[in-house]
Amino acid sequence: MDSDPEERIRHARPPSSYGSMKSEEEPEEEEEEDEEEEDSDSDVPFTLNAPGVPIAAPSGLQLNRSNYPETLHTQTTQETKPQDAHRIIDTWLQEEYEDELQLLGDEMYIEDEDSYRLNSPEPPPPLENGEGMEEESQAERLHPELAMPHVFKNIQDVLSKISLEDLANFMARLSREDKRFNLQEMLQWDNLDLVDKMIEVLVMLRFQLKQHILRRFKVLYEGVPRPGKQQLLETVYVHPQISRRGPRAAAIDPVSDDMGGDSSSFIDMKDLLRLCKASGEPVKTLVTTGVPGIGLSVVMAKFCMDWAEGVTNKDIQFVIPLSFESLWSLQKSQLPPSGKMSIMEVIGHYYQGFGDVKYLEELDCRFLIIMDSIDCYLDPLDWENTGVVSDSHIPAHLDVLIVNLIRGNLLPKACLWILGRQGAVSNIPPELIDAVTDVHGFSDMMKDVYLCRRFEDPYLSGNVVSHYKRTPILQTLCQQPFVCWLAATAFQRCYRYQGYGAHPPRLTPFYVHMMVIQTNRKLQRYRGQPENHLKWSSEDVCTLLSLGKMALALVERKAWVFSQEDLRMHGLEDMKEITVYSGLCTELPLQDTSRRKQFCFIHNTFQEFMAAVYVLMVFHLEGRHALKEPSRGPQPAFTPPGKWYFPGLSRSAEPTRSAADLLRGAVQWSAKQGSDLVLRFLCGMVAPGNHNDVLRGKLLQAAAPRLTGLEAARDMLTREAERATGARRANLQECLRELTQKDE
């Protein structure tokens, strides 16, 4: 090998991953034909020899660089390069930069200006098709100035114009700021090697970030994780409807079944960061909100996945997910002894390699920080009295960092995307928010697509889609992706049993499970209880029943919106506990910030369900009928339920309650009130499946009184349905079905 001149040259200078050298496979005949021209353009690589710095002998080893996606330009160029490409580029460089090359030759003591030559052809154009693309897809194109060939060529041009002294100083500074650059090695490189290494370091950081995002969000965790039963996000994801909230734009209204806008007002997820303010400037701080269960975290995960896979938002250099849930965990258990960290240390804590980078602070670095689940950060943020911190490397308390990051004092060129429940994001000062978007959930077609994607068996998916539509209220409620997932999971299990599907699905089990799941999530996310040991306390039960008492009062006066005064009237002093943590209520967005805040349940039917829960529990534990007692004036807080569990009684001496008495009073109340939904939920909760299997152990303890008289209740409902006419008769038949139908 030593006797071969080509081999000595190839091992003396490593090939660049981005600037293609002369191909080693070019035919010898063409080299002979161009011998005279080659003599005039001989390859004489230059190296820097800074004073006082020794130069190590060449190792003779060929440098092998990793094949990242961005380095594929090298292989493509080598395989497709015309045989005389190097001569064309050399001539072009000499003509274009004749003055600069002469200047460099004088400064570097190069006698022959032709000996300083870059053997790299012009990098290939971006791989994207720019011709004939529609306007919508033009927005998804990689900006030409961010394409790797353009970046490589421009860095190469800049380095070729600066003097030897400036280049040596640049290398020294580069080695001080980033340990991955070794000054001794750099002094042996030519410009192509230096450019190659600079791009490789940047590509490595982006590559690691993208791989982290792909690993983190690839699997969609739903319910209790089970080995081998994970769902891939890419497989089941359906993009929900998102709209921008404006002075005249309709925000989410859980009370109404309307989606809150027409199809022309909805925004594609990939265009969220392309929204503009009224002045025409691009949005810098974006807030996205929605009711509990609407799928905010899933939307965020899909956005990150699309960026990491290079599908959308290619003009963003970095997407850094930094959820408030992880920040709260850092605040509680992982801070250093001083209790302070800088914002760059926080980012570096979750993403290795970012703690030392400097270019996140540069004005031309476009990156996005996604702060999900703001409701999970339990400490209040002081927006008025928090001091100013503008240095990204100065340690401070985490609360101070969050406030200054949202203010724009830290990392001022970063775009922020904040997601969370309305009751939490409403605490951010409006002047710090450039745009607000609402997630509205699924349309009717999206519900069907989602349910079909969840099952590989088309026969099963067809059965599930047709089955859930048989209950109109459930079909409406499936607008929320959480309920859609609940329906898919329940029906998948039910269809394992032969003969299932002969009757429409019952409604009450879905509402019971919604209440249980949201309460369990509250205990896990906001109370820190482990997933396998969730335990409802007496305070949790009191909160639910006090909420049910207020819901009953709202139903009786036909109101669907309540205020903070309504909460206080029923002993609910902690507004955040109800409107944010419970997952059962939400704050209504107000265009006029001077008005008092208003709230509602996640759906108007859920308000009637919570009223039924309260009626059942009062009758079950105290023996009184709440529907026969009109509520007047302020109500006291719900008494701790331990009094009603009769701990001194043995099981054989437990008192019993008559379901017929409960439902008889509910039938009379519903006829006078003109609403049968509370009665329907009561019938469903009295049924043994819900009463004994779900409620007992959650709202009810094992020693609670038992319900009897189900046969008498069924006969009473049958007689009432026979005497009724029209819609009233159909509603009573649905109530009877909730009581008697047995689902597997």
N, C-alpha and C positions, 0 to 999 in steps of 0.2 A: 504493500500500500504506500510505503514511503517513497517508492520510485515513481509513482504515478503523480504527475503535477496536479491533475484535477483533484485527486483525493486530498493532497496537501492543502489546496485552496479551500476545499469544502469543509475540512476540519479546522482550519485556522479561523474561519469566520462563520458563526452560526447563521443559518437562514432565518429570515424574519417571518413571523406568523402572519403579518399583515401586508408587508411590502414584498412582492414576489421578485426573487432574484432571477438571473438568467437560468433557463431550464438546462439541467444536466443531460437531458435526453435529446438535445437538438442534434441533427445529423451533422457528421463531420464534414460532409461535402459543402454544406452552406458555410461552415466556419472557414474552409479553405477559400471559398469564393469571396468572402468578406475579410480576408486576412489583413489587407492593407488598412481597411477602415477600423478593424479591431485594434491594430497597432496604435492608431491615433487615439483610441478610447480605452486604453488599457485599464484594467481593474486594479486600482491601487487604493485600498481602504486606508483611511486615516484614523488615528487615535489621538486622544488628548494626553498630554504629558504635563500636568500641572507641576510647578516648581516645588521641589521638596517632597513630592509624593512618589515613592518607588512604583514601578510597573512590574507586575508579576508576569512570569513567562506564560505564553499560551498553553492551555491544558491539552489541546489537541482533541478535545471531546466535542462531539456534536451536540448542540442544545436541542432537546426534545421538549416541545411545549404542548400543553394539554389542548385537546381539540374542543374548545368551547364553541357554541353555535356561531359566535361572532368571528371566529378564526377561519371559518370555512371559505372566506374570500380568497385565502392563500391557495388552497387546493384548487378552487375553481379557476383562479387566474392561471396557475401553472398548467392546467390541463387544456385551457382554451386560448392561451396566449399565442398570437401569431409569431412566426419564427423571427421576424425582425422587429418585434415590439420594443426590445430594449433600445434599439437604435433610434426608433421614433421618439421615445420618451426622452432619451438623452439629448437629442437635437432640440426638442421642445423646451427642455429645461435650460439649455444654453441660450436659446433665443429669448426666453421669458425672463430669465434672471441673470442676464449677462453682466449687468453692473454689480449686482449683489455678489455673484461668484468671484468677480475680480476683486471686490473689496475683501471678501473672506480670504481670497488667496494671498493678499498682501498681509493681512493680520496674522495668518497662520503660517507664513513663510513657505507657501506652496509655490514652487517655481513655475510649474506648469498648471494653468487653471484647468486644463482638461483632466488632470489627474484627480481632481476633486469632483467626483461624479456619483450620482445616485442611480443605481442600476434598477430601481423599482419602476415598473410601468405604472401608469395612472391607475389608481384603484378602480375596480369595476363600479358601475352605477348601482344605486340601491336595488335590491331584488324585488321591490314592489312595483306593480304595474301602475304607473301614473297616468297613462293615456286612456282616455275614454271611461274614466271611473266616474260614478255618480257622485253628487255632492255629499250624500250621506256617508259613503265609504271614503271620501277624501278626508273626512275628519278623523278616520281611523288610521290614516297613513302615518308612517314614521316620518317625522320632519326631516327634510334633506340634510339639515345641519347636524342631526343626531345620528345619521347613518354612519356605520363604521368606516366605510371608504372615505367619506368626507372628513371625518374626524382625523383619521390617520394622515391624509394628505395635508391637512392644515397644520397639524402639529409638526409634521416633517418640514413643511415650508418655513414655519417660524424658526425652528432650530437651525435650519440651513442659512438663515439671515443674520443670526447673532454672532458676536465676536467670540474668540476663544476664551477670553477672560469672563465674559458674561455666562458662557456655557458652563465653565468650571464652577462659577458661583452658584448657578442654578442647580448643578448636580450636588454640590455640597449642601445646599439648603434642602434639596429633595431627600438626601440621605438622613438629614437631621429630623425632618418631619415624619418620615415613614421608614420604619426599620426594614421594610422589604427591599429598599434600595441601598445597596452597598457601594460606597464610594470607590473602593478599590476595584470592584468589578466594572463600575460604570466608566472608569477612566480607560478601560480597554475596549469599550464599545464604540461603534460609530453611531451616526444619527438613527439609522434604522433600528438598531438594537435598543436604543434608548426609547424611541417611540413605541416599539413593540412591548417593552416592559411596562411603560406607563399605561398603555391601554390594557395590558393583561391584568394589572393590579385593579384597575377600575372594573373590568369585566368580572374578575374573580369575586369582588365584593357584591356586585349585582347578582351574579350567579348564585352565591351562597344565600342571599336574601330571597331570591326566587325559589330556591329549593326548600328553604324553611317555610315559605308560604304554601307551597304545594303540599308539603308533608302535613302542615297544620290544618289546612282546610279541605283536603281531599275527601275525607270521610265526614259525612253529616251525622252527628250524634243526635238521635231522637229517643226520648224516653230513657229507659234503662239499657245501657250498652250490653250486648250479648255477643259472645265469641262467634264469629262467622256470619253475623246477621247485620253487619254494618251496611249502610247505604252510601254510595258514592254521590257526592254533591252534583257532579256533572250528569249523573244518570237521572236524578229525580227533580232537578231544579227547574222551576217555572218562574219566569220573571213576573213579579206582581206589578200592579198598576201604581205608578208614582206620579204625583202632580206637584207643581210648585205653588206654594202659598203666596198670594199677593194681596193687594188692597181689595180686589174684587174677586179673588179666587176662593173657591169653596174648600174649606178644610175638612178633615175627617169628622163625620158626625155619626157616632156609634148608635145613636137613637134611631136614625133613619136607615132604611135598607138601600138608599141611593149610594152609589160609589163615590159621589162627591165631584163629578165632572164628566165631560164627554171624552171620547177617545182622542180627540184632537188636542186636549190639554195635558195628556199624559207624557211623561219624559222617559226616554230610554235610559237605562242605568249607565251606559257608557258615555252619555252626554251630561252627566251630573256636574262634572267639573268644567263644562263649557258654558254654563249659565253666566249671564252677565247682569251687573247691577243696572239701576236706572240710568246711570251716567255712561253706560257702555263699557265700563271697565270689567274685566273678568272677576268672577267671584273668588274670594280668598278663603272665607270661612263659611262653610255650608253646614246646616243642621238638618237632620232627617229624623222624623218622629212618626209615631203611630201607636195604636192601642196595643195592650199586651197580647202577645200571640200572633202579631201581624207578620213577624219574620224579619225584623231589622238585622239581626246578627247574620242571618242566612244571606241577605242581600249584600251585606258587607263582605262576607266570605267569597261570594261569587265574583264580586268586583275585584278582589285581590287575586283570585285564581285566574281570571281573564288577563289581568296585567302580567302575572308571572308566566303565563303561557304565551304571551306576545299576541294575544287576540285583539285587545283594545287598549286605548290610552298609551300608545307606544311613545308618545312625546314626554311622558313622565319618567324621570330617571330612576326614582326610588319611590316605592310605596311601603310605608312603615306602619303596620298595625300596632297600636299602643292602647289597649283597652283599659278602661277605668277599673275593671275588675282586677286586672293584673297590677295596676298601680295601687289599688287598695291593699292587695296582698303584699306588695313591696312595702307599703307604709306600715303595715302591722308587724311584719316578721323578718324582713330581709334588708332593712336599712343598716348602714354602718353605725358604729357606736356614736358618732357625732349626730346621727339622725338627719344628715344633710347629704344631698347629692346634686351634681350639676345635671342639666338636661342632657348633655352628651353622655354622661355616665349612666343615666337612666336608659337611654337608647342602647348604649353599649352593653348594658346588663342583659337585655333581651336579644340583642343582635350582635354577635361577635364581630369585631372589626370596625364597628361604627363609632366606638368611643374616641378613637384617635383621628378620625378623618376631619379635614378642614374644609372640604368643598361644600358641605351642607350649609355653610355660612356664606358661601359666595353668592353674588347677586344673580348669576346666570344659571344657578342650579335649581331646576324645577323638580320638587318632590312633594309628596303628600303624606301627611300623618293622619291616620284614621283612629279616632278615639271613640270606641264603641261602649255602650252600656254605661252612660254617665250616671244612671240611677244606682249603679253598684258602688260608687264612691260615696261612702256613708258620712264622711266628715263634711260639714258645711264649708263652702268656699266664700271667703270674705272679699267681695268684689270692690268694696269701697276703701278699705283700710290696708290692703296688702301693698307692701312696698314694691318699687320698680326694680326688676332684675333684667338687665339687657345683655350680660355676658354669658354665653352658653357654657362657659367652663367654671363659673363661680358656683360653689355648692350652696344650696338653700333647701328649706323644707319643701316637701312634695306639694303641699297646698300652694305655696308661693310659686313654684315652677308651673303648675297647671294654670293658675290665674294669669301669669305673665306670658305663657305660651298662647293662650286664647286671646289675650290683649294684643299680641303681635310684637311684644318686646323681645322675646326669645325666638331665634330662627325666623326672622321677619319675612323671609322669602318662601317659607313653607306654606303650603295650602293645608287647611284643617277641615276634616270631615267628622262632625260630632253626631253620634246617634244615641238615642235613648227615648224613654217614655216622656210624654208631654209634661208631666208634673215635675220632672227633673230638669229638662232643657229650658223650661220657662224661667228658671232662676238666672240664666245667663243674661246679662244686660243686652237689650235689643241693639244698641249701637255697635256691639262687637260681632253681630251676625249679618252677613251679606245676603243670605238667601235661606229660606226654609222650605223643605219638601216634605210631603206626607206620603206614606205608604198606605195604599187603600186595600191591598189584598188582591184576591183572585176575582176575575170575571167568571161568568158561567162556563165559558169555553175553557178557561184556565183550570177550573176545578176538574173538569173531565180529563184534560191533558195530564194534570198532576196524578190523578188516581190511576190512569192507564200506565204511566211511567213507573209506578211503584211495583208493578207486578209483571213478571215475565210471562205468565200464563194469560193469553188474551181472553180466554173464556172467563177466568176469575175477574179480570179487570172489567169486562163487560157487565158481569153480574153486580159488581160493587157500584159501578157508575149508575146503573139503572135502579139499584136498590136504594141508594141514599136520596134519590130524587122523589121517592114515594112519600117522603115526609117534608112538606114545603118549608117548615121552619128550619129543619136541619139543612136543607139545601141553601137557604139564605145564610145560615150561620157558617157554612163552609167557605164563605168569603174569606174568613181568617184561615191562613195556612195551618195554624195549630189545630183548629177543629177539623180541617181536611185530613191532616195526619191522623187525628184521633179516630175519625170515621174509617179511614183505610185500615188502621191497625185492628179495630174492633171487628169489622166485617171480614177481614182476612181470617181471623180466628173462627168467626161464626160459620163461615162457609166450609169449614172442615167437617162439619156435622151434616149428615145426610138429611135432606128435607128442609134445611134452613132457607128462608127467603119466601116462604108462602105468604107471610104477612108483612106489612110495612114495618120498618124499625121503630122501636119505642124511642121517645124523645128524652125522657127523664134520665136514663143512664148516662147520656152524654153530658148533661149539665152537672150531674153528681161528680163525674170524673174530672170535668173541667175545674170545679171547685177544689177537689182534692189535689189535683196536679199543680194548680197555681199556688195553693197553700204550701205544698211540699217544696216547690221551687223557691218560695219566699224563705222558708226555713234553711234551705241549702245556700242560696245566694246571699241573703242579707243577714242571716243569723249564724252562718258558718257551720251548720250541722252536717256531719258526713252523710253521704247519699244512702248508705246502708243502715243508718240509725236515725232516721227522721222521726221525731216524736212531737206530737201536738201538745202544747201546754194548755192549762186552763185559761191563760190570757188569750191564746189564739182562738179558742172556742168562744170566749166572751166577745172578741172582736167580730167574729163572723155573725154571731147572733145579734149583736148590737147593730151591725150593718143590715141584717135582715129586718130588724125592727124599723129602721129608717126606711128600708125599701117598701115595707108594708104601708107606712104612712104616705109615701110618695104615690103608691098605686091607688090608694083610696082617694087621693085628691087629684089623680090623673096627671101627675107631674113626672117628668123624666129627667129633669136637671135639678141638681141640688147645690147648695153653697156651703161654705165653712160654718155658717150659723146652723144649718141643718145637722151637720156632724156634731156640733157641740150640744145641740138639743137632745141628742141621743147618746151622750156620754162619750163621744169619740173625739178626744182632744188632739190626738196625734194625726194631723192631716196627711203627713207624708206616708204614714203607715197604711192609710186607706187608699190614697190616690196614686201612690207609686209602688209600694212594696207588695200590696195584696194581690195585684194582678187581676183584680175583679172590677176596678174602677179606673177611670182616666180623667185627666184634666182637659177641659175643652179649650181650644185655642181662641184667643180674643184678639181682634184687630185693634181694639182700643185698649191700651194698657192701663188706662186710668180706671177702667171698670173693675169690679171685684171678680175674683176667680170663680169659675163655675165648673162643676164636675158631673159625671154621669157614669153609669155602669157600662161595661164593655159592649153590651147590647141591651136593648130595651126588654127583651125576653128574659135576660139574666136578672134584671131587677125583680121581675115577678117570681123567678125561681128562688131568689134569696128571701123574698117575702114568704114563700111557701116553707122554706127551711125554718124560718122563725116560728111560723104557726105550728109546724109539726113538733119542734123541740119544746115549745111552751106547753102544748097539750101532753106531750109524752112525759115530761118531767114534773109538771105542776098540776096537770089535770084540768087546766082551764083553757077555754077556747078564745084565742086572740081575735078571731074574726067577729066575735060578738061583743067586743069591747072597743068602742071607738076611741082612738087616740086623741087626747086633748092636751095642748100645751107641751112644755118641755118634758122629756122622758128621762128617767135616771139611767145611769150606766147599767148594763146587764149584770145581774148578780152572779158571782162565781158559781159555776155549775156543780161544785162539789156537794152543795146542800141537797141536790135532787137525786144523788146517786144512792141514797139509802145504804151507806156502808155498813150499818149495823144489822141489816136484814140478811138472812140466809137466802140462797137461791130459791128454795121451796116456798119462802114467804114473800117473794117479790110481788108487788102490786102489778096489776095489768091495766091496760087502757083499751077502750073499744074503738077500733078503726071506724066502725059504723057511725058512732057519735061524732067523730072528727069530720068525716066526709059529709054527714048530713048537714052540719052547720056550714060547711064550705059550699055545698050546693045552694043553700039559701042565700049565702053572701054573694056568690057569683051571679045569681039571677038578678039581684038588686044592683050589683056593681056593673053588670054588663060585660064581664070578662071571665072567660072560663079557663084561662091558662094557669092561674094559681091553683085551681081545682085539679087540673090535669097533672101538675107537678106533685101535688099532694098524693094523688092516686098512685103515681109512679114511685114515690118514696115509701109509701106504705107497703108496696109489693115486697115480698120476702127477699128477693134478689138484691135490691138496693138497701133495704132496711137492715137486714142481718149481715150481709156480706161486705158492704161498703161503709155505711154510716156507723155501724157498731165497731168501735175501736178507733174512730176518728172523733165524731161529735158525741157519740154515745159510748159509755163504758160498759163493761160486761155485766155489771150489776144493775143496769138501768131497767126500768119496767118494760114488760113485753107488750106488744100489740096483739090483740085478739079480735075476733068478730069479722074476719075477712069475708066469710061467706055472707054474713048479713049486709056488709058494705056492698058486695057485688049485687045482691038482690035489690038493694035500695037504688043503686045506680041504674040497674036494668029498668026498674019501674019508672024512674025519672026520665030516662031516654025514650021510653015508649010514649009517655005523655007529652013530651016536647015535640016541636015541629021545626022545620027549616034548619038554619045554621045551628040553633041551640041543640037540636037533636044530634046533628053530626058531631058537635063538640063533646057532648056527653058520651057518645059512642067511642070517641077517641079516649076519653077519660077512663071508660070501662076497659078499653084495650090496654091502657097503661097499667091497670091494676091486675088484669088476669093473664095477659100474654106472657108466655115463658120463653125467653130467648136462651139458647144454649150458651 
